[in-house]
Amino acid sequence: MERKTDPPFREQSDRIVVAHRGDSLRYPENTLPAIEGAVRAGADMVELDIRLTSDGVAVILHDPDVARTTNGSGLVHELTADEVSVLDAGNGPGGPAGIPTLAEALAALSGRAGVDLEIKNLPSEPGFISSGEPHVEAALAEIERSGFRGPALVSSFNPRSIERSKQLAPEVATGLLATVEVDPAAALAYVRDRGHDAVLPNVEPLLSSGRDFVREAHLHGVLVGTWTVDDASTIETLFGWGVNAVATNRPEIAARVRDRWTGRSG
């Protein structure tokens, strides 16, 4: 698969603001209004969660069940794309909003900001697919089909998902997410040894690991991102350490910190 990004993720690796599920404190998470809000707030990338409907359509939703964030109920992988499309995801701030398809989300972002596609095919969740990685295949196919313009990252807590992405599209950057229970050093060792681009530990173990962890990652050519950080002082510390990307629910705050470091005007 050939794909050109402008610029590639690795070339836009200095203090990236990643809007976590979009501008998710001001708009319903993982919706088109949240994406628009993130772009207006100055985010460099928008993190979106990828799930598949029962008929194989990639949609943007964090939970395996639609109940928390919509007016409906049921597991995403048991609902058709048409059934998902009529749900109202406006349970959060900002009013009514639908669940977008990946195609709609990429169209909203292309040429405006990058995208971090978190693949939600996890052994601990209902609907886990143990043979193959159709979520990854659907995401990469949509990036290709849409001619998406901008940096792109495929991330997951499941190493198998990013392995498949790297196999299918080695030019698309990949990153391993790690929970608070995982030692960042172990995650880094895996990323380094398997040739992935970024290690993405939770912020608490990253803060405990300190600046030396960031230096070690960079020494091995690995980018460092973290999640989820909403206060300016911590973002300031992380960018001061050379952390490449910070995922935040408050992209406007993170963008102001970034701009002080980079000299950008927004």
C-alpha positions in Angstrom: 0.0 0.0 0.0 1.4 3.3 -1.0 0.4 6.5 0.8 1.9 9.9 1.1 1.3 12.1 4.1 2.0 15.8 4.4 3.9 15.9 6.7 4.6 12.3 7.9 4.1 11.7 11.6 7.8 11.5 12.3 8.5 14.8 10.6 5.9 16.5 12.9 7.3 15.0 16.1 8.1 18.1 18.1 5.6 18.8 20.9 2.4 17.5 19.3 -1.0 18.3 20.8 -3.3 15.3 20.4 -6.9 16.0 21.1 -8.2 13.0 23.1 -11.4 11.9 21.4 -11.5 15.4 20.0 -12.3 18.4 22.0 -14.0 16.1 24.4 -14.8 18.3 27.4 -16.6 20.9 25.3 -18.3 18.5 22.8 -19.5 14.9 22.8 -16.5 12.7 22.5 -15.5 11.1 19.2 -18.1 13.1 17.2 -17.7 15.5 14.4 -18.4 18.6 16.6 -15.5 17.3 18.9 -13.3 17.0 15.9 -14.2 20.5 14.7 -13.6 21.9 18.2 -10.2 20.2 18.3 -9.1 21.8 15.0 -10.3 25.2 16.2 -8.5 24.8 19.5 -5.2 24.3 17.6 -4.7 20.5 18.0 -2.0 19.0 15.8 -3.7 15.6 15.8 -7.0 14.1 16.9 -7.2 10.7 18.6 -10.2 8.6 17.6 -11.3 5.1 18.7 -12.0 2.6 15.9 -14.6 -0.1 16.2 -16.4 -2.2 13.6 -20.1 -2.7 13.2 -21.6 -6.1 12.5 -21.5 -5.4 8.8 -17.8 -4.3 8.9 -18.1 -0.5 8.9 -15.4 1.3 10.8 -17.1 3.8 13.3 -15.7 6.1 15.9 -16.7 5.0 19.4 -14.7 4.4 22.6 -16.7 1.8 24.5 -17.8 -1.6 23.2 -21.3 -0.8 24.3 -23.1 2.3 22.9 -25.0 2.9 26.2 -22.6 5.4 28.0 -22.2 7.9 25.1 -25.5 7.6 23.2 -29.2 7.3 23.7 -29.2 3.7 22.6 -28.0 0.3 23.9 -26.2 -2.7 22.6 -22.7 -3.8 21.6 -21.2 -2.0 18.6 -20.1 -5.3 17.0 -23.7 -6.6 17.1 -25.3 -3.5 15.5 -25.3 -2.6 11.8 -23.9 0.6 10.5 -27.4 1.8 9.8 -28.5 1.1 13.4 -25.5 3.0 14.7 -26.0 5.9 12.4 -29.4 6.8 14.0 -28.1 7.0 17.6 -27.6 10.4 19.3 -24.2 10.7 20.9 -25.0 14.0 22.5 -25.1 12.7 26.1 -22.1 14.9 26.8 -21.7 18.6 26.5 -22.5 20.4 23.2 -25.9 19.0 22.3 -27.0 16.3 19.8 -24.4 14.6 17.6 -24.2 11.3 15.7 -21.6 8.6 15.8 -19.4 9.3 12.7 -17.9 6.7 10.5 -14.2 6.7 10.0 -14.8 7.9 6.5 -16.6 11.0 7.8 -14.0 11.7 10.5 -11.1 11.5 8.0 -13.0 13.8 5.6 -13.4 16.3 8.4 -9.7 16.2 9.3 -7.9 15.8 6.0 -5.6 18.7 5.3 -6.4 20.3 8.6 -4.9 18.1 11.3 -3.4 14.7 11.8 -5.1 11.6 13.1 -4.3 9.0 15.8 -6.4 5.9 15.1 -6.7 3.8 18.3 -7.6 0.3 17.3 -10.2 -1.2 19.7 -9.8 -5.0 19.3 -8.9 -6.0 22.8 -9.0 -9.5 24.3 -10.6 -8.2 27.5 -13.6 -6.8 25.6 -16.7 -8.3 24.0 -16.5 -8.7 20.3 -12.7 -9.4 20.3 -11.7 -11.0 17.0 -8.9 -13.4 17.7 -8.2 -14.4 14.1 -7.0 -11.6 11.9 -7.1 -7.8 12.4 -10.1 -6.5 10.4 -10.2 -3.3 12.4 -6.7 -2.4 11.3 -7.4 -3.5 7.7 -10.5 -1.3 7.6 -8.7 1.7 9.0 -5.8 1.5 6.6 -8.1 0.9 3.7 -10.1 4.0 4.6 -7.0 6.1 4.9 -5.9 4.9 1.5 -9.4 5.3 -0.1 -9.9 8.8 1.2 -6.5 10.1 0.2 -6.1 11.4 3.7 -3.7 14.4 3.9 -1.9 14.8 7.1 0.2 12.8 9.7 -1.3 9.5 10.7 -0.6 7.1 13.6 -2.1 3.7 14.3 -2.0 3.0 18.0 -3.4 0.2 20.2 -3.0 -1.5 23.6 -2.9 -4.7 21.6 0.5 -5.4 20.2 -1.0 -7.6 17.5 -2.9 -4.7 16.0 0.1 -2.5 15.5 2.1 -5.5 14.2 -0.5 -6.0 11.5 -0.6 -2.4 10.7 3.2 -2.3 10.2 3.0 -5.4 8.1 0.3 -4.0 5.8 1.5 -0.4 5.6 5.0 0.1 6.9 4.9 3.8 5.9 2.1 4.5 8.4 3.5 5.2 11.9 2.6 2.8 14.8 2.6 3.3 18.5 2.1 1.0 21.5 -0.3 2.3 24.2 0.5 1.2 27.8 -1.7 1.3 30.8 -0.8 2.6 34.3 0.2 -0.9 35.4 2.8 -1.3 32.6 6.4 -0.3 33.2 7.3 2.2 30.4 10.7 0.6 30.1 9.1 -2.7 29.1 6.9 -1.0 26.5 9.9 0.8 25.1 11.8 -2.4 24.8 9.0 -4.0 22.8 8.6 -0.9 20.5 12.4 -0.7 19.9 12.8 -4.4 19.2 9.8 -4.6 16.8 10.6 -1.4 14.9 7.5 0.7 15.9 7.6 4.4 15.9 6.3 5.5 19.3 5.8 4.4 22.9 2.7 5.8 24.5 2.7 5.1 28.3 0.1 6.5 30.7 1.2 9.8 32.2 1.6 8.6 35.8 4.3 5.9 35.1 5.9 8.3 32.6 6.2 11.0 35.3 7.7 8.4 37.6 10.2 7.3 35.0 11.3 10.8 34.4 13.3 12.7 31.8 15.9 9.9 31.5 13.2 7.6 30.0 12.5 10.1 27.3 16.2 10.4 26.6 16.6 6.7 26.4 13.7 6.4 23.9 15.1 9.1 21.7 18.5 7.5 21.8 16.9 4.4 20.1 14.9 6.6 17.7 11.6 6.0 19.4 9.1 8.9 19.8 7.4 9.3 23.2 3.7 10.3 23.6 1.5 10.1 26.7 -2.1 10.3 27.9 -4.2 11.9 29.2 -3.0 15.3 30.6 -5.2 18.3 31.1 -3.3 20.7 33.4 -0.8 23.2 31.9 1.9 22.7 34.4 2.3 19.0 33.7 2.1 19.5 30.0 4.9 22.2 30.4 7.0 19.6 32.3 6.5 16.9 29.7 7.3 19.2 26.8 10.3 20.4 28.7 11.5 16.8 28.9 11.2 16.5 25.2 8.0 14.3 25.1 6.9 14.4 21.5 3.1 14.2 21.9 0.6 14.8 24.7 -3.0 13.6 24.5 -5.4 15.9 26.3 -9.1 16.6 26.8 -8.2 20.3 26.8 -6.4 21.0 23.5 -6.7 24.7 23.8 -4.7 24.7 27.0 -2.1 22.3 25.6 -1.8 24.4 22.4 -0.9 27.5 24.4 1.9 25.6 26.2 3.1 24.1 22.9 3.2 27.6 21.3 5.4 29.0 24.1 7.9 26.2 23.3 7.7 26.3 19.6 7.2 30.0 18.9 4.0 29.3 17.0 1.2 31.8 17.1 -1.6 29.2 17.2 
